[in-house]
Structure formats: C-alpha cells, structure tokens
Amino acid sequence: MILENTGLNGLRSDLAHLDESGDKLGFVRWQWEYRRATYDLKLQDRQSGQDYFLRVNTRAVEGKLEDPDTVLEVEAVYIGRATFRTVSTIPLQSRNRF
C-alpha cells in the first residue's frame, strides 16, 4: 500500500546521511542498483506473527550510489506484507507438502 502525504516524497539527502540515519532507525538498504536505493524497515505484528516492511524508494539525482556524496530523492513510501517464507519459518506439520 502506497503511503501518501508522508512529507517524504521529493525529499533529497546524500547517501551517507540516509544510510546513517536509516541505520539508527532500524532501516536497512537491502536493494540497490546504479541509480536506485531501497530502505526497508521490518515490522512484525505481535498477535499474528506476520511480517511487514515499511519501504522508502529513492533515486540518485546527482552522482552514483558508490559515492557517499550522491544525492538521493525519495520517490515513494509504502508498506507491504512479507510473502516469502523460508523452510525454517514453515510449521513442521506443513513442511512435508513442499
């Protein structure tokens, strides 16, 4: 689900600052390409155990991602449910079906 009116869309910052600030808040830059970086924060519903990710998509507007001075712009912020399950997270009684 895309989160609108967060005040983050269009915000610009350098890569080093986003990496440091995001890390302090629990975000991890999991996915990145030459021009795009994605910051994810894992959230867990304590009642259901379901995992969700708050994701901030950014795009390099000045420089390349290898350079800490590269300027990134936030393109979108959204939240999604994790759908990938590893064997270790599948209940034992269900593993025989795989």
Buried (B, 14 or more C-beta within 10 A) or exposed (E): EEBEEEEEBEBEBBBEEBBEEBEEEEBBBEEBEEBBBBBBBEBEEEEEEEBBBBBBBBBBEEBEBEEEEBBBBBBBBBEEEBEEEEEEEEEEEEEEEE
